[in-house]
Amino acid sequence: MFSSAVDSLLDLTIAPGFSRVGWSARRALGQLEPVQVDLTGRNCVVTGANSGIGLEAASQLAALGANVVLVGRSLERLEVARTRVADDASGGAAVTTEVIDLASLDSVRTGASRLIASNPEIDVLVNNAGVLLDSRQLSVDQIELTLATNVLGPFLLTELLRPALAAAASLRPPARIINVSSGGMYSEAVKIDNLQYSDEKWSGSAAYARTKRMQVMLTEYWARQLAGQEIVVSSMHPGWADTPGVESSLPTFHKIVGKALRTPAEGADTITWLAAADAPAQISGSFWHDRRQRPLNRRPGTGSTAGDDELLAKALSDLIAAASA
């Protein structure tokens, strides 16, 4: 009871809970013991795996024996990451790469086809890749780039990989989809009639936060869509971690928080736990931080209501159809 009370207090206080202080306190309370699960023979796909939290998650999964596919835009950077992950791999785990630009629908389609051809059974899909931009930019498909990278591409990729997830689920249940969100999602509501942030003054941090809220909404959507198919869908936020993305996109925040930032490995811990442990496999559609379910809403006016996730999924499908016409 004491441990749970401290955890809840840390979560409510935001800054301590999201920082390295929260990680250290929960670790001291015995809530974050090392994951000890044999993932030999399991196939895991991690997007945004060439640096930061994605790289650490891939390394942790490979260290548990999983075969890991690193997904990113740059073959050169992926090869550097592959060497690092292969050094951490155990049990003969295979570490391979797949070049996919999630901001390009064509790249997602062709990459998904290659993924399924080489991995007809996918046990774990980690949607981790993301960008935070300082100006409004468009993708090759003329979609606002934050939305295209953080939500639209991962949405299409996940839909295309569903057969491979179902194939793994039939043999080694459950398969798992993990969407890496951010605590920033608590600060913004999704505007389904303005997904591309075209009707108001641009804010890169707000656009990012909205896409992170969308990822949580899609987690709820897929949890219902896949109910009864032995595919568990989870979203999580890693806390405030010291990653190259945070340093480049939020330099002031990075400088102020400084040594209180978590390491990328600490930020990735809950991803690995969600991918490997038995406990989260019993619950689909939840939002997690430091291996505990967390509330979806903190501020009035920023949450979603029943049915919004379905409206979001339809809007994304319509965007894909229009961009592909």
N, C-alpha and C positions, 0 to 999 in steps of 0.2 A: 504494500500500500504506500509506504514512504517513497519507494522508487517511482511509482506511477504519479504521485503528487509532485515530485520534483520535475519529472518529465513534463507534466502538464503546465507547471509554472514556467519552465523554460520555453515551452511552445508559445505561451501567451505573451511573454516578454519580447518576442521577435529577435531583437539583436543578439542577446546572449544565446538563445536557442538555435539561431541560424548560423552563428559563428563557431569558431573552434572551441569556445567555452562550452557550448551545448554538447558538442561531440565529446569533449573530455569528461564532462560531468556524467553523461549517459554511459560512457565507457567505464568510468569508475563505479557506476551503479550496477554493472554487469549486464547492461542491455545490448551491448554491441560486441559480444564475443565473436572471435573469428569464425567465419563460415567454414564448416567442415563437411562438405558433401562431395561425393564422387560424381562428376559430370562426364565421365568417359563415355564416348559414343553419342553425346548430345551435340547438336549443331546450333551454334549461336551466331546471329548476324547483328553487328553493332554499327550504326551509322555515326558519322562524325568521329571516327575512331583514330584519327591521326594525331590527336593531341588532347590534353586536358582530361576531362571526366570520361569521355568515350574511350580514350587510350587506356586509362586506368581500369575501366570496367572490362575491356577486352583482355587485359593482362590478368585480372583477377579470375575471370572465367576460364581462361586458358590454364591458369595455375591449378584450377580444380579439375582439369582434364578435358574440358570441352573443346571441340573443334570450333574455331572462331573465324568468321569472315569479317574483315575490316572494310568498311565502306567509306569512301571519301571522294573528293573531286580530283585530287592530285595523285597520280601514280607514284611520283617521286617521294612525296611525303608519306604515302601509304607504305612504301617499301621500307622507309626508315622505321615507321611504327611497327611493321611486321617483324623486323629483326628484334625490336625490343620485346614484343609480345611473345615471340618464339623463344626468347631466352627465359621467360617466366613459365612457359608451358610445361605441363607434366603429363605422364602417362601416354606419350606418343601423340598428343593432341596436334591436329593439323591447324596451321595458321595461314590463311590465304587472304587475298585482297580482291576488291571489286570496285572499279571506278564508276561512280554514279554522281551526277550533279543533280541534287534534289530540286533545284530551281528550274530544271528543264524536264518537262513532261516526257519528251522523247527519250531522254537519258534514263529516266525512271523506268519507262516501259522496256527498253532494251536491256537495262541492267537487271530488272526483275526476271526477265526471260533467262538471262545467263545464270542468275542465282538459282532459279528453280532447276535448270538443267544440271548444274553441278551439285546442288543440294536439294533433292526432291523432298526431303524431310527437314523442316526447320523447327527446332524445339523452342528457340527463344529469338524474338525480334526486339531489339532495343532501338527505339526511335530517339536518338540523342542529338543529331546534328541541328545546329541553329545559328542564326546571325542576329546581331543588333546593329542597326545602321544609323548614321548621323544625318542622312538625307533620304528622301523618298526616291527609290530607284525601281526600275522595272526589270523583270526577268526576260529571258528570250521569248517567252510566251506572252509578254506584255502584261504580266501579273505583278502587283507590288511585291518586291523581292523578299521582304520579311515574311509575308504570308506564304509566298511560293516555297521558300526554303523550310520554314518551320512547321507548316501545316499542310499545304496542298500537296507537295511532293511526298511527304511521309504518309499522308492519307491514301494517295494512289498506290504507293509502294506496299502499304499494309494490305490494301484490298487485293492487289495482284499476288501477294504471297500467301493469301489465305489457303489455297490448296495445299501448299507445302506445310503450313502450320497444322492443317487438319490431318495430313498424312502422318506427321510426327505424333500428333495427339492420339491417333488410333493405335500407335505402337507403344508410346512412352508417355502416357498422360500425366499431367496436362502439358500442352504447349503454352507458351506465355508471350504476351505482348507487353512491353514496358515503355511507356511514354515519359520522357524526361522533361519535366516542366520546370517551374521556377517559383520561389516564394513571391516573386513580383506579380504573379497572376492574381493575388489577393487585391491588387490596387486598381484593376481595370475590369469593366464590363465589356462583353463582346457586343458589337453592333452589327448584327447580321445584314442590315441594309447598307453597311459601309465597311465591309470586310477589307477592302483595299485602301482604307484610310485616305480617300480622295476628296472627302467633303468637309475637311476641317484642317486646321493648322497642324503641320507635321510635328510629331514628337517620337523620336526613335525608341525611347524607353517605353512609352505608352503603347506603341505598335507592337513592340516585343512582348510586353506584358499581356496584351490581348491575345496574341498567338499562343502564349503559354496557358491562358485560360481556355482557349479552344482545344488544346491538347487534352486537358482534363475533361472537357465536355465530350470529346470523341472517345475517351476511355469509357465513359458511361454508355455512350452509344454502342460501341463494339461489345461491351459486356452484355448488353441485352441481345444484340444481334447474334452473338456467338454462344449464348446460354444453351447448355445441353450438348455442346460440341467438344467439351474437354479443352477449351482454350480460355485461359485466364488472362484478363486484361487489367493492367495496373498503371497508375501514374504516380510520379514521385517528384519531390524537389530535393536537390542535394545540399541545400544550405548555401552559405556564402563561401565559395571555394576559390582558391588562387589559381586561376587558369589563364592561358594566353588570351582567351576571348574576353574575360573580365578585364584584364589589364589593358587591352587595346580598345575595347568598346566603352568601358567605364573607368577611365584613368583617375578621375577625382575620387570616386568611391574606392578604387583599389588603393590609392595613396592614404586615404583617411582610415580605412579599416585595417590595412597593413597586416601585421602579424596575427591579427585575430581571424584572418581568413583561414578556412580549412585547407588542407592539402587536397589535391585532386583525388588521391586514393581514398580519403575520408568522404569526399563528396560522392564517390562511386560506390561506396559500401552498400547502400540500400538497393542499388541496381542489382548488384551481385546477389544479395539476399533474396530479392524478389525473383530472381532467375533460378535460384537453386534450392531455397529452403522449402520445407513442407508447409509451414504455417500460412504464408501468403497464397499458397496454391488453393486454399479453401475459400478464398474471397475474391470475387471479380468486381471491377468497377470502382475500386477505392483509390484514394489519394494518400500517399505515404511520405513520411520524413523520418529519418533515423529509425526505421523499422517499426514505426507506429502509424496507425491510421490517423489522419489529420482532418480537421474540418475543411469543407470546400469554400466557406465564406467567412470573412472577418469584418468587412466593411459594408454597410448598407448600400444598396444600389450597384454592387459589383458582381453579384451572383447571377446565375442563370435559373430559369424556371422550367417546370416540366414541359418537355417537348422541344426546348430550344436546341438540344443536341441533335435531334432529328432534322430540324430546320437548318442547322449548320451543315450537317452531312449532305443534305440536298443541295444547299448553296454551293458547296465545294464540288459536288458532282456536276452541277450546272456550269461552273467555271471551267472544269476540265473539258466538258463537252464543247463549250463555246471556243476554248483555246485550241481544240483539236479539229474544229470544223474546217 
